Amino acid sequence: MSRTADDLRELQTFVVQLGAAMNAVSEPVYSVQQRLARVTAAYGADGARITAFPTSLMVTLGRGESATLEPTKPLASAPRLDQIAALHVLLQDAEHAAVAPAEGLRRLDEIRELPARFGPIASILGYSVLAIGICLILHPAPRDVAATAVFGAIVGVMRTLGRRRPTLQVLMPVLAAFCVSVLTALAVKHELADPGLRSMIAALVVFLPGAALTTAVLELAAGEMIAGSSRLVWAGVQLLLLAFGILAGIEAVGIPTSEAFSSSAHLLGDWAPWLGVLVFAAGVLIAHSAPARSFPGLLVVLYAAWIGQVIGNHLFGGYVSGLTGALVMTPVAYLFARTPGSMPAYATFLPGFWLLVPGAIGLIGVTELADSGKATASGDFLTAIGSTVAVALGVLCGDQLHEWLAANTWRLSRSRSR
């Protein structure tokens, strides 16, 4: 079918904005390039060339054709799960040329402006619930859980107030870490409470770049050196900003960091992490506006990740636990992505990254290392690096396992039909 110059320009605009939206939700650049290549092929532009970077995208529809460079346009201040799910539905339609480019551009605008499923108050409570879930997973003391509920609500208020203020969004990790650490230090100084470091980490988990760290390793493993290294540097700076905010807040109050980082010996039992996964899933549903009817699939994927991590820890140790958790989680996410009402695989196992928290140990390690240079802190930081690589390898292995299972299932069904 012949296309006019206007048709080609419209298609190029749609493809480049679609790719920029994929960048905005932090999909690996190789995935962006592969999926957009399928989109252009579906519309008859087989000679299209696509180059993706974390913050920009360049597309040309054929040799000698003009190229379009598009900076990443955020879907929102922080893309929500319902926006990611809607974007992947649009991607699936585009891969089959089931949507006209003009209609696709309109749907992209609708996705950017898609209202949250829950109001501001519910979203703030969702952050509190999410933080409590992470705290339970970290084997807390009862005082840690109570403090986390308050800190999580404060972080939710700050994120809600700064949602559409780009300047505040840049400073939000430092501001949130500073506020939470100041409140912790004041509570310790006036003997009102004695929250530990777990409460701080659980409340700030939404700022931890666990997914970015893992995506960076995936990109480096795939040979995307520019994208992977730049994303890795960005994630490392995020950790350092959080650590700086925590230390600055404690220093501002004027108490020793050893008191603020105190840890109770009266920890909750081994049941706490298992309950924490359920609580965390409920918090994710509300705080990040997961689509309706997606909760059962989300819960199964998160428990699969947690069970895989527990089994890996018992069999192989801590470094391999992240690999086994991600290895189990990924094919389960792909499986549930096919069920009605569920989120696409990437949106479903994105909270799994937060559950495995490869960045959480890193934040604890960097903060304590900046404070005292303890060998234990160095060990925590190295553990974070190892767990990040393990999660990335687990996702890679999980992708391969899913492809192998899908291929063999297709061959089996074909042989039976014969």
C-alpha positions as a Markdown table, in Angstrom:
| # | Residue | x | y | z |
|---|---|---|---|---|
| 1 | Met | 0.0 | 0.0 | 0.0 |
| 2 | Ser | 1.4 | 3.4 | -1.0 |
| 3 | Arg | 1.7 | 6.1 | 1.6 |
| 4 | Thr | 1.8 | 9.8 | 1.2 |
| 5 | Ala | 4.5 | 12.0 | 2.8 |
| 6 | Asp | 1.9 | 13.2 | 5.4 |
| 7 | Asp | 1.1 | 9.6 | 6.3 |
| 8 | Leu | 4.8 | 8.7 | 6.8 |
| 9 | Arg | 5.3 | 11.8 | 8.9 |
| 10 | Glu | 2.3 | 10.9 | 11.1 |
| 11 | Leu | 3.6 | 7.4 | 11.4 |
| 12 | Gln | 7.1 | 8.6 | 12.4 |
| 13 | Thr | 5.6 | 11.0 | 15.0 |
| 14 | Phe | 3.5 | 8.1 | 16.5 |
| 15 | Val | 6.5 | 5.7 | 16.6 |
| 16 | Val | 8.9 | 8.2 | 18.1 |
| 17 | Gln | 6.4 | 9.3 | 20.8 |
| 18 | Leu | 5.4 | 5.7 | 21.5 |
| 19 | Gly | 9.1 | 4.9 | 22.1 |
| 20 | Ala | 9.6 | 8.0 | 24.3 |
| 21 | Ala | 6.7 | 6.8 | 26.4 |
| 22 | Met | 8.4 | 3.4 | 26.7 |
| 23 | Asn | 11.5 | 5.2 | 27.8 |
| 24 | Ala | 9.5 | 7.1 | 30.4 |
| 25 | Val | 8.5 | 3.9 | 32.1 |
| 26 | Ser | 12.1 | 2.7 | 32.1 |
| 27 | Glu | 11.9 | -0.2 | 29.7 |
| 28 | Pro | 15.3 | -1.4 | 28.6 |
| 29 | Val | 16.4 | 0.3 | 25.4 |
| 30 | Tyr | 16.9 | -3.0 | 23.6 |
| 31 | Ser | 13.2 | -3.8 | 24.3 |
| 32 | Val | 12.2 | -0.4 | 23.0 |
| 33 | Gln | 14.1 | -0.9 | 19.8 |
| 34 | Gln | 12.8 | -4.4 | 19.2 |
| 35 | Arg | 9.2 | -3.6 | 19.9 |
| 36 | Leu | 9.2 | -0.4 | 17.8 |
| 37 | Ala | 10.8 | -2.4 | 15.0 |
| 38 | Arg | 7.8 | -4.7 | 15.1 |
| 39 | Val | 5.5 | -1.7 | 15.1 |
| 40 | Thr | 7.1 | -0.1 | 12.0 |
| 41 | Ala | 7.1 | -3.5 | 10.2 |
| 42 | Ala | 3.4 | -3.9 | 10.9 |
| 43 | Tyr | 2.7 | -0.6 | 9.2 |
| 44 | Gly | 4.9 | -1.5 | 6.2 |
| 45 | Ala | 8.0 | 0.5 | 7.1 |
| 46 | Asp | 10.4 | -2.5 | 7.0 |
| 47 | Gly | 13.5 | -0.3 | 6.6 |
| 48 | Ala | 13.0 | 1.7 | 9.7 |
| 49 | Arg | 16.0 | 2.3 | 12.0 |
| 50 | Ile | 15.5 | 3.0 | 15.6 |
| 51 | Thr | 18.1 | 4.1 | 18.2 |
| 52 | Ala | 17.0 | 4.4 | 21.8 |
| 53 | Phe | 18.6 | 6.0 | 24.8 |
| 54 | Pro | 17.2 | 6.3 | 28.3 |
| 55 | Thr | 16.2 | 10.0 | 27.8 |
| 56 | Ser | 15.8 | 10.3 | 24.0 |
| 57 | Leu | 14.9 | 8.4 | 20.9 |
| 58 | Met | 15.8 | 8.7 | 17.2 |
| 59 | Val | 13.7 | 7.2 | 14.4 |
| 60 | Thr | 14.0 | 7.1 | 10.6 |
| 61 | Leu | 11.6 | 5.1 | 8.5 |
| 62 | Gly | 14.1 | 4.1 | 5.8 |
| 63 | Arg | 17.5 | 4.7 | 4.3 |
| 64 | Gly | 17.8 | 8.3 | 3.1 |
| 65 | Glu | 14.7 | 9.4 | 5.0 |
| 66 | Ser | 14.7 | 12.2 | 7.5 |
| 67 | Ala | 15.3 | 11.3 | 11.2 |
| 68 | Thr | 13.3 | 12.4 | 14.1 |
| 69 | Leu | 14.9 | 13.0 | 17.5 |
| 70 | Glu | 12.5 | 13.0 | 20.5 |
| 71 | Pro | 13.3 | 13.6 | 24.1 |
| 72 | Thr | 11.6 | 11.4 | 26.6 |
| 73 | Lys | 8.3 | 13.0 | 27.6 |
| 74 | Pro | 7.2 | 11.7 | 31.1 |
| 75 | Leu | 3.8 | 10.1 | 31.3 |
| 76 | Ala | 3.5 | 11.8 | 34.7 |
| 77 | Ser | 5.8 | 12.8 | 37.5 |
| 78 | Ala | 6.1 | 9.1 | 38.3 |
| 79 | Pro | 4.3 | 6.6 | 35.9 |
| 80 | Arg | 1.6 | 4.6 | 37.6 |
| 81 | Leu | 0.9 | 1.0 | 37.0 |
| 82 | Asp | -2.4 | 1.8 | 35.3 |
| 83 | Gln | -0.6 | 4.1 | 32.8 |
| 84 | Ile | 2.1 | 1.4 | 32.2 |
| 85 | Ala | -0.7 | -1.2 | 31.5 |
| 86 | Ala | -2.6 | 1.2 | 29.2 |
| 87 | Leu | 0.7 | 1.9 | 27.3 |
| 88 | His | 1.3 | -1.8 | 26.8 |
| 89 | Val | -2.2 | -2.3 | 25.5 |
| 90 | Leu | -1.5 | 0.4 | 22.9 |
| 91 | Leu | 1.8 | -1.2 | 22.1 |
| 92 | Gln | 0.1 | -4.5 | 21.4 |
| 93 | Asp | -2.4 | -2.8 | 19.1 |
| 94 | Ala | 0.4 | -1.0 | 17.3 |
| 95 | Glu | 2.4 | -4.2 | 16.8 |
| 96 | His | -0.6 | -5.5 | 14.8 |
| 97 | Ala | -1.3 | -2.2 | 13.1 |
| 98 | Ala | -4.7 | -2.2 | 14.8 |
| 99 | Val | -4.7 | 1.5 | 15.5 |
| 100 | Ala | -4.2 | 4.4 | 13.1 |
| 101 | Pro | -1.2 | 6.6 | 14.0 |
| 102 | Ala | -3.5 | 9.6 | 14.6 |
| 103 | Glu | -5.6 | 7.6 | 17.0 |
| 104 | Gly | -2.5 | 6.2 | 18.6 |
| 105 | Leu | -1.2 | 9.8 | 19.3 |
| 106 | Arg | -4.6 | 10.6 | 20.8 |
| 107 | Arg | -4.4 | 7.6 | 23.1 |
| 108 | Leu | -0.9 | 8.5 | 24.2 |
| 109 | Asp | -2.2 | 11.9 | 25.3 |
| 110 | Glu | -5.0 | 10.2 | 27.2 |
| 111 | Ile | -2.6 | 7.9 | 28.9 |
| 112 | Arg | -0.5 | 10.9 | 30.1 |
| 113 | Glu | -3.6 | 12.6 | 31.5 |
| 114 | Leu | -5.2 | 9.4 | 32.9 |
| 115 | Pro | -6.6 | 10.2 | 36.3 |
| 116 | Ala | -5.5 | 8.0 | 39.3 |
| 117 | Arg | -7.9 | 5.3 | 40.4 |
| 118 | Phe | -7.7 | 6.5 | 43.9 |
| 119 | Gly | -7.9 | 10.0 | 45.4 |
| 120 | Pro | -5.1 | 11.9 | 47.2 |
| 121 | Ile | -6.1 | 10.7 | 50.7 |
| 122 | Ala | -6.3 | 7.1 | 49.6 |
| 123 | Ser | -3.0 | 7.4 | 47.8 |
| 124 | Ile | -1.3 | 8.8 | 50.9 |
| 125 | Leu | -2.7 | 5.9 | 53.0 |
| 126 | Gly | -1.4 | 3.5 | 50.2 |
| 127 | Tyr | 2.1 | 4.8 | 50.7 |
| 128 | Ser | 1.8 | 4.2 | 54.4 |
| 129 | Val | 0.6 | 0.6 | 53.8 |
| 130 | Leu | 3.3 | 0.0 | 51.2 |
| 131 | Ala | 6.0 | 1.1 | 53.6 |
| 132 | Ile | 4.6 | -1.1 | 56.4 |
| 133 | Gly | 4.8 | -4.1 | 54.0 |
| 134 | Ile | 8.4 | -3.4 | 53.2 |
| 135 | Cys | 9.2 | -2.9 | 56.9 |
| 136 | Leu | 7.6 | -6.3 | 57.8 |
| 137 | Ile | 9.8 | -7.9 | 55.1 |
| 138 | Leu | 12.9 | -6.5 | 56.7 |
| 139 | His | 12.2 | -8.3 | 60.0 |
| 140 | Pro | 11.3 | -5.3 | 62.1 |
| 141 | Ala | 10.6 | -4.6 | 65.8 |
| 142 | Pro | 7.1 | -3.5 | 66.7 |
| 143 | Arg | 8.3 | 0.1 | 67.2 |
| 144 | Asp | 9.6 | 0.0 | 63.6 |
| 145 | Val | 6.2 | -0.8 | 62.2 |
| 146 | Ala | 4.5 | 2.0 | 64.1 |
| 147 | Ala | 7.1 | 4.5 | 63.0 |
| 148 | Thr | 7.0 | 3.3 | 59.4 |
| 149 | Ala | 3.2 | 3.9 | 59.2 |
| 150 | Val | 3.8 | 7.6 | 60.1 |
| 151 | Phe | 6.8 | 8.0 | 57.9 |
| 152 | Gly | 5.1 | 6.4 | 55.0 |
| 153 | Ala | 2.2 | 8.8 | 55.2 |
| 154 | Ile | 4.6 | 11.8 | 55.3 |
| 155 | Val | 6.3 | 10.6 | 52.2 |
| 156 | Gly | 2.9 | 10.1 | 50.6 |
| 157 | Val | 2.0 | 13.7 | 51.4 |
| 158 | Met | 5.2 | 15.0 | 50.0 |
| 159 | Arg | 4.9 | 13.0 | 46.7 |
| 160 | Thr | 1.3 | 14.1 | 46.3 |
| 161 | Leu | 2.2 | 17.8 | 46.8 |
| 162 | Gly | 5.1 | 17.6 | 44.4 |
| 163 | Arg | 3.5 | 15.4 | 41.8 |
| 164 | Arg | 3.4 | 18.1 | 39.1 |
| 165 | Arg | 6.2 | 20.3 | 40.2 |
| 166 | Pro | 9.4 | 19.2 | 38.2 |
| 167 | Thr | 11.7 | 21.2 | 40.5 |
| 168 | Leu | 10.4 | 19.5 | 43.6 |
| 169 | Gln | 10.5 | 16.1 | 41.9 |
| 170 | Val | 14.3 | 16.5 | 41.4 |
| 171 | Leu | 14.8 | 17.4 | 45.1 |
| 172 | Met | 12.2 | 15.0 | 46.4 |
| 173 | Pro | 14.5 | 12.1 | 47.4 |
| 174 | Val | 16.7 | 14.5 | 49.5 |
| 175 | Leu | 13.8 | 16.4 | 51.0 |
| 176 | Ala | 12.0 | 13.2 | 51.9 |
| 177 | Ala | 15.1 | 11.5 | 53.4 |
| 178 | Phe | 15.9 | 14.7 | 55.3 |
| 179 | Cys | 12.4 | 15.0 | 56.8 |
| 180 | Val | 12.2 | 11.4 | 57.8 |
| 181 | Ser | 15.6 | 11.4 | 59.4 |
| 182 | Val | 14.9 | 14.6 | 61.3 |
| 183 | Leu | 11.7 | 13.2 | 62.7 |
| 184 | Thr | 13.6 | 10.0 | 63.7 |
| 185 | Ala | 16.4 | 11.9 | 65.4 |
| 186 | Leu | 13.9 | 14.2 | 67.2 |
| 187 | Ala | 12.0 | 11.2 | 68.5 |
| 188 | Val | 15.2 | 9.6 | 69.8 |
| 189 | Lys | 16.5 | 12.9 | 71.3 |
| 190 | His | 13.3 | 13.6 | 73.3 |
| 191 | Glu | 12.8 | 9.9 | 74.1 |
| 192 | Leu | 9.4 | 9.9 | 72.5 |
| 193 | Ala | 10.2 | 6.8 | 70.5 |
| 194 | Asp | 13.2 | 4.8 | 69.2 |
| 195 | Pro | 12.6 | 4.0 | 65.5 |
| 196 | Gly | 15.4 | 2.1 | 63.8 |
| 197 | Leu | 16.9 | 2.3 | 60.4 |
| 198 | Arg | 14.4 | -0.1 | 59.0 |
| 199 | Ser | 11.7 | 2.5 | 59.4 |
| 200 | Met | 13.6 | 5.0 | 57.4 |
| 201 | Ile | 14.4 | 2.6 | 54.6 |
| 202 | Ala | 10.8 | 1.3 | 54.4 |
| 203 | Ala | 9.4 | 4.8 | 54.2 |
| 204 | Leu | 11.9 | 5.8 | 51.5 |
| 205 | Val | 11.6 | 2.6 | 49.5 |
| 206 | Val | 9.6 | 4.3 | 46.7 |
| 207 | Phe | 12.7 | 6.4 | 46.0 |
| 208 | Leu | 15.1 | 3.5 | 45.8 |
| 209 | Pro | 16.2 | 2.9 | 42.2 |
| 210 | Gly | 16.0 | -0.9 | 42.4 |
| 211 | Ala | 14.3 | -1.2 | 39.0 |
| 212 | Ala | 16.8 | 1.3 | 37.4 |
| 213 | Leu | 19.8 | -0.6 | 38.8 |
| 214 | Thr | 18.5 | -3.9 | 37.5 |
| 215 | Thr | 17.6 | -2.4 | 34.1 |
| 216 | Ala | 21.1 | -0.9 | 33.9 |
| 217 | Val | 22.6 | -4.4 | 34.4 |
| 218 | Leu | 20.2 | -5.9 | 31.8 |
| 219 | Glu | 21.3 | -3.3 | 29.3 |
| 220 | Leu | 25.0 | -3.8 | 30.0 |
| 221 | Ala | 24.5 | -7.5 | 29.6 |
| 222 | Ala | 22.8 | -6.9 | 26.2 |
| 223 | Gly | 25.7 | -4.7 | 25.0 |
| 224 | Glu | 23.9 | -1.4 | 25.4 |
| 225 | Met | 26.9 | 0.2 | 27.1 |
| 226 | Ile | 25.8 | 3.9 | 26.8 |
| 227 | Ala | 22.3 | 3.3 | 28.1 |
| 228 | Gly | 23.4 | 0.8 | 30.8 |
| 229 | Ser | 26.3 | 2.9 | 32.2 |
| 230 | Ser | 24.3 | 6.2 | 32.2 |
| 231 | Arg | 21.4 | 4.5 | 34.0 |
| 232 | Leu | 23.8 | 2.9 | 36.5 |
| 233 | Val | 25.3 | 6.3 | 37.3 |
| 234 | Trp | 21.9 | 7.9 | 37.7 |
| 235 | Ala | 20.8 | 5.1 | 40.1 |
| 236 | Gly | 24.0 | 5.4 | 42.1 |
| 237 | Val | 23.5 | 9.2 | 42.5 |
| 238 | Gln | 19.9 | 8.5 | 43.7 |
| 239 | Leu | 21.3 | 6.3 | 46.4 |
| 240 | Leu | 23.9 | 8.9 | 47.4 |
| 241 | Leu | 21.3 | 11.6 | 47.5 |
| 242 | Leu | 19.1 | 9.5 | 49.8 |
| 243 | Ala | 22.1 | 8.7 | 52.1 |
| 244 | Phe | 23.0 | 12.4 | 52.2 |
| 245 | Gly | 19.5 | 13.4 | 53.2 |
| 246 | Ile | 19.4 | 10.9 | 56.0 |
| 247 | Leu | 22.8 | 11.9 | 57.4 |
| 248 | Ala | 22.0 | 15.6 | 57.0 |
| 249 | Gly | 18.8 | 15.3 | 58.9 |
| 250 | Ile | 20.4 | 13.5 | 61.8 |
| 251 | Glu | 23.3 | 16.0 | 61.9 |
| 252 | Ala | 20.8 | 18.9 | 61.9 |
| 253 | Val | 19.2 | 17.6 | 65.1 |
| 254 | Gly | 22.6 | 17.0 | 66.7 |
| 255 | Ile | 22.5 | 13.4 | 67.9 |
| 256 | Pro | 25.0 | 10.7 | 67.2 |
| 257 | Thr | 24.1 | 8.6 | 64.2 |
| 258 | Ser | 24.7 | 5.5 | 66.2 |
| 259 | Glu | 21.6 | 6.4 | 68.3 |
| 260 | Ala | 19.4 | 7.1 | 65.2 |
| 261 | Phe | 20.5 | 3.9 | 63.6 |
| 262 | Ser | 19.8 | 1.8 | 66.7 |
| 263 | Ser | 18.1 | -1.5 | 66.3 |
| 264 | Ser | 15.9 | -3.4 | 68.8 |
| 265 | Ala | 16.6 | -6.9 | 69.8 |
| 266 | His | 12.8 | -7.6 | 70.1 |
| 267 | Leu | 12.1 | -8.4 | 66.5 |
| 268 | Leu | 8.9 | -9.8 | 65.1 |
| 269 | Gly | 8.9 | -13.5 | 64.3 |
| 270 | Asp | 9.5 | -15.3 | 60.9 |
| 271 | Trp | 5.8 | -14.8 | 60.1 |
| 272 | Ala | 6.3 | -11.0 | 59.5 |
| 273 | Pro | 7.8 | -11.2 | 56.0 |
| 274 | Trp | 5.0 | -13.5 | 54.8 |
| 275 | Leu | 2.4 | -11.0 | 56.0 |
| 276 | Gly | 4.5 | -8.2 | 54.6 |
| 277 | Val | 4.2 | -9.4 | 51.1 |
| 278 | Leu | 0.4 | -9.2 | 51.3 |
| 279 | Val | 0.5 | -5.8 | 52.9 |
| 280 | Phe | 3.0 | -4.6 | 50.4 |
| 281 | Ala | 0.8 | -5.8 | 47.5 |
| 282 | Ala | -2.2 | -3.9 | 48.9 |
| 283 | Gly | -0.1 | -0.7 | 49.3 |
| 284 | Val | 1.1 | -1.0 | 45.7 |
| 285 | Leu | -2.5 | -1.4 | 44.4 |
| 286 | Ile | -3.6 | 1.8 | 46.1 |
| 287 | Ala | -0.5 | 4.0 | 45.9 |
| 288 | His | 0.4 | 3.2 | 42.3 |
| 289 | Ser | -3.1 | 2.8 | 40.9 |
| 290 | Ala | -2.8 | -0.8 | 39.7 |
| 291 | Pro | -5.6 | -1.5 | 37.3 |
| 292 | Ala | -8.9 | -3.0 | 38.5 |
| 293 | Arg | -8.9 | -6.9 | 38.7 |
| 294 | Ser | -5.1 | -7.0 | 38.7 |
| 295 | Phe | -4.6 | -7.6 | 42.4 |
| 296 | Pro | -4.8 | -11.5 | 42.3 |
| 297 | Gly | -2.2 | -11.7 | 39.6 |
| 298 | Leu | 0.0 | -9.1 | 41.3 |
| 299 | Leu | -0.2 | -11.0 | 44.6 |
| 300 | Val | 0.7 | -14.3 | 43.0 |
| 301 | Val | 3.7 | -12.8 | 41.2 |
| 302 | Leu | 5.0 | -11.1 | 44.4 |
| 303 | Tyr | 4.6 | -14.3 | 46.5 |
| 304 | Ala | 6.4 | -16.2 | 43.7 |
| 305 | Ala | 9.3 | -13.8 | 43.9 |
| 306 | Trp | 9.4 | -14.0 | 47.7 |
| 307 | Ile | 9.2 | -17.8 | 47.9 |
| 308 | Gly | 11.9 | -18.0 | 45.2 |
| 309 | Gln | 14.1 | -15.7 | 47.2 |
| 310 | Val | 13.5 | -17.6 | 50.4 |
| 311 | Ile | 14.3 | -21.0 | 48.8 |
| 312 | Gly | 17.4 | -19.5 | 47.1 |
| 313 | Asn | 18.6 | -18.1 | 50.3 |
| 314 | His | 18.3 | -21.5 | 52.1 |
| 315 | Leu | 19.8 | -23.5 | 49.3 |
| 316 | Phe | 22.5 | -21.2 | 48.0 |
| 317 | Gly | 22.9 | -18.1 | 50.2 |
| 318 | Gly | 22.0 | -14.5 | 50.0 |
| 319 | Tyr | 23.7 | -13.6 | 46.7 |
| 320 | Val | 21.8 | -16.2 | 44.7 |
| 321 | Ser | 18.5 | -15.6 | 46.5 |
| 322 | Gly | 17.8 | -12.5 | 44.3 |
| 323 | Leu | 18.5 | -14.6 | 41.2 |
| 324 | Thr | 16.1 | -17.4 | 42.2 |
| 325 | Gly | 13.4 | -14.9 | 43.2 |
| 326 | Ala | 13.6 | -13.1 | 39.8 |
| 327 | Leu | 13.9 | -16.4 | 38.0 |
| 328 | Val | 10.6 | -17.6 | 39.5 |
| 329 | Met | 8.9 | -14.3 | 39.3 |
| 330 | Thr | 9.5 | -13.6 | 35.6 |
| 331 | Pro | 7.7 | -16.5 | 33.9 |
| 332 | Val | 4.9 | -16.3 | 36.5 |
| 333 | Ala | 4.5 | -12.6 | 35.5 |
| 334 | Tyr | 4.3 | -13.6 | 31.8 |
| 335 | Leu | 1.8 | -16.3 | 32.6 |
| 336 | Phe | -0.6 | -14.0 | 34.5 |
| 337 | Ala | -0.2 | -11.3 | 31.8 |
| 338 | Arg | -2.4 | -13.5 | 29.6 |
| 339 | Thr | -5.3 | -13.6 | 32.0 |
| 340 | Pro | -8.2 | -11.1 | 31.7 |
| 341 | Gly | -7.8 | -8.0 | 33.8 |
| 342 | Ser | -4.1 | -8.6 | 34.6 |
| 343 | Met | -1.3 | -6.1 | 33.9 |
| 344 | Pro | 1.4 | -6.8 | 31.3 |
| 345 | Ala | 4.4 | -8.7 | 32.4 |
| 346 | Tyr | 6.7 | -5.7 | 32.9 |
| 347 | Ala | 4.1 | -3.8 | 34.9 |
| 348 | Thr | 3.4 | -6.9 | 37.0 |
| 349 | Phe | 6.9 | -7.7 | 38.0 |
| 350 | Leu | 8.0 | -4.1 | 38.4 |
| 351 | Pro | 6.7 | -4.2 | 42.0 |
| 352 | Gly | 8.7 | -7.4 | 42.3 |
| 353 | Phe | 11.9 | -5.3 | 41.9 |
| 354 | Trp | 10.7 | -3.2 | 44.8 |
| 355 | Leu | 10.0 | -6.3 | 46.8 |
| 356 | Leu | 13.4 | -7.8 | 46.2 |
| 357 | Val | 14.8 | -4.3 | 47.0 |
| 358 | Pro | 18.3 | -4.6 | 45.5 |
| 359 | Gly | 18.7 | -1.0 | 46.4 |
| 360 | Ala | 17.5 | -1.2 | 50.0 |
| 361 | Ile | 20.6 | -2.9 | 51.3 |
| 362 | Gly | 22.7 | -0.5 | 49.2 |
| 363 | Leu | 21.1 | 2.5 | 50.9 |
| 364 | Ile | 21.8 | 1.0 | 54.4 |
| 365 | Gly | 25.4 | 0.2 | 53.4 |
| 366 | Val | 26.1 | 3.6 | 51.8 |
| 367 | Thr | 24.6 | 5.5 | 54.7 |
| 368 | Glu | 26.5 | 3.6 | 57.4 |
| 369 | Leu | 29.7 | 3.6 | 55.3 |
| 370 | Ala | 29.5 | 7.4 | 55.0 |
| 371 | Asp | 29.0 | 7.6 | 58.7 |
| 372 | Ser | 31.7 | 5.3 | 60.0 |
| 373 | Gly | 33.3 | 3.3 | 57.3 |
| 374 | Lys | 32.5 | 0.1 | 59.1 |
| 375 | Ala | 33.4 | -3.2 | 57.5 |
| 376 | Thr | 29.8 | -4.3 | 57.9 |
| 377 | Ala | 28.7 | -1.4 | 55.9 |
| 378 | Ser | 31.1 | -2.2 | 53.2 |
| 379 | Gly | 29.8 | -5.8 | 53.2 |
| 380 | Asp | 26.2 | -4.5 | 52.9 |
| 381 | Phe | 27.1 | -2.3 | 50.0 |
| 382 | Leu | 28.9 | -5.1 | 48.2 |
| 383 | Thr | 25.9 | -7.4 | 48.9 |
| 384 | Ala | 23.7 | -4.8 | 47.3 |
| 385 | Ile | 25.8 | -4.8 | 44.1 |
| 386 | Gly | 25.8 | -8.6 | 44.1 |
| 387 | Ser | 22.0 | -8.8 | 44.7 |
| 388 | Thr | 21.4 | -6.3 | 41.8 |
| 389 | Val | 23.4 | -8.4 | 39.4 |
| 390 | Ala | 21.7 | -11.5 | 40.7 |
| 391 | Val | 18.2 | -10.0 | 40.1 |
| 392 | Ala | 19.2 | -9.0 | 36.6 |
| 393 | Leu | 20.5 | -12.4 | 35.8 |
| 394 | Gly | 17.4 | -13.9 | 37.2 |
| 395 | Val | 15.2 | -11.8 | 34.9 |
| 396 | Leu | 17.4 | -12.8 | 31.9 |
| 397 | Cys | 17.2 | -16.4 | 32.8 |
| 398 | Gly | 13.4 | -16.0 | 33.5 |
| 399 | Asp | 13.0 | -14.5 | 30.0 |
| 400 | Gln | 14.8 | -17.5 | 28.5 |
| 401 | Leu | 12.8 | -19.9 | 30.5 |
| 402 | His | 9.6 | -18.3 | 29.4 |
| 403 | Glu | 10.6 | -18.4 | 25.8 |
| 404 | Trp | 11.6 | -22.1 | 26.1 |
| 405 | Leu | 8.3 | -23.0 | 27.8 |
| 406 | Ala | 6.3 | -21.1 | 25.2 |
| 407 | Ala | 8.2 | -22.7 | 22.3 |
| 408 | Asn | 7.8 | -26.2 | 23.7 |
| 409 | Thr | 4.1 | -25.7 | 24.5 |
| 410 | Trp | 3.5 | -24.6 | 20.9 |
| 411 | Arg | 5.4 | -27.6 | 19.5 |
| 412 | Leu | 3.4 | -29.9 | 21.9 |
| 413 | Ser | 0.0 | -28.5 | 20.9 |
| 414 | Arg | 1.0 | -28.7 | 17.2 |
| 415 | Ser | 2.0 | -32.3 | 17.5 |
| 416 | Arg | -1.3 | -33.2 | 19.2 |
| 417 | Ser | -3.3 | -31.4 | 16.5 |
| 418 | Arg | -1.6 | -33.7 | 13.9 |
